[in-house]
Amino acid sequence: MTQATELAPGLVVQGVQTPLSLSSYKLIAFDMDSTLINIECVDEIADAAGRKAEVAAITEAAMQGVITDYKESLRQRVALLKGVAVSHLESVFRERLRFNPGADTLINAAKAAGLTTLLVSGGFTFFADRVRTGLGIDFARSNVLEVDHGQLTGRMVDQPWGDICDGAEKRRTLLELASLMGISPAQTIAVGDGANDLPMMGVAGLSVAYHAKPAVRAQANVAINQGGLDRLLEVFAK
């Protein structure tokens, strides 16, 4: 099937013939916030500064694509986190962060089929590194929050590959890893929910929108609108 079709309730497929073969892909890349996990970490950190509503509004505008300069929007949000204690980040991770349903099932199935797994996030290494370990993901790239005397400074730290992991960097990371693996972009899968995921989804062989913004659902090959991440497995031959 190539036209938009509801393969099952809450699972829409368009632009690809199904069923597909999972083992024909070699790399699967995931966004983190609201995709692999249930929260937007920057919003929850802002809660400690009494600025959650202000930060969440910027996050929502960026994810909807209303704010097109993701880097600047992230700098604005991080600046509002100045003075938040690192201990609050620990609390967010421990008390609020949960893996989204089916995340472990999908990742385990992908690894069993021989795929390399990648986390690429506009969020922060404090959480991404823990999520990577918890789900057994092979590689991760995200942003580093600057800390001074146990508190956030309101800035991020430049890394060897660049300053901020935005949509362009997500795309570049996916293509770079595919090149290092000796595979074509057509052999990759990209999973995300927001506007800054569209660049990597646009170059992947299979793009997947998970409980995503309308603009992302419209452009994805697969839209999971109900249920967990493991529903992606329904488009592949058993």
Steps between C-alpha positions, in 0.01 A plus 500: 500500500631847411215740580422602857333201660401422856669164530338449841329738745742783575765375253519687168734406215567704187755503219635149560402147407415280797585266652863605522797297617668630817826325416527695173584804716832538680460809721213643704523850648276633777417841635486489882259749661134398446620218274709255700395663827178651633619854579671805356796517736563872458142575609532286811833659596335841462243396756767543769556858390128576506512554124346181362211675323732750333749235387230251396341763275830548316547121477153452353553776243833347397355148469204629296744679269361844589848596624731403217833584665531201730845593627387843613186358658710252698744769610204707625362206697835400649567860606184482709644199686784701655544417867315167496686244711628182336320314778173608337606329177552184705147538635355546151673186382398296803144624550367618164688335214358173370569308182206520263302178455661256259836678485693204637305250287569692177868553578551136594326387181712737291822376659392138453449576130854636478431874511728752669313736733553876533355764733520857365350765722463874534487419870785445739770243563403485868187313393605362160793306640275338761231420241763355269623271777151407617382398154828354376538749215830490311569871439368832629545869420346786697582830669712568809372733771771712659525454877682714754510414871211260466272742317408558136655815353232549236741407221600193302849368431634476145599149394754373241225456239338844557296712737140372510333181382212643298313360202791553262737326740261208542495460123878530476554248779273243336673544164846497657436176688345342191811594302729356765295180493526484121124508449270728300248739659230275352605235752423727798189564711437830684245533780387833645212725600598865441600740225870467582474129413386567144851550352616151605162348417525654154822317411416166663370206303207473739368792707287437807290755692419401858203683658634790296412854405266527197773620262719205595219245464420637154855444373576165661477159332360354821297688762445329834209700644388249761688247710871446554815522291492125443202553270760576233563127491148456353619640164769234470451144381504250786 
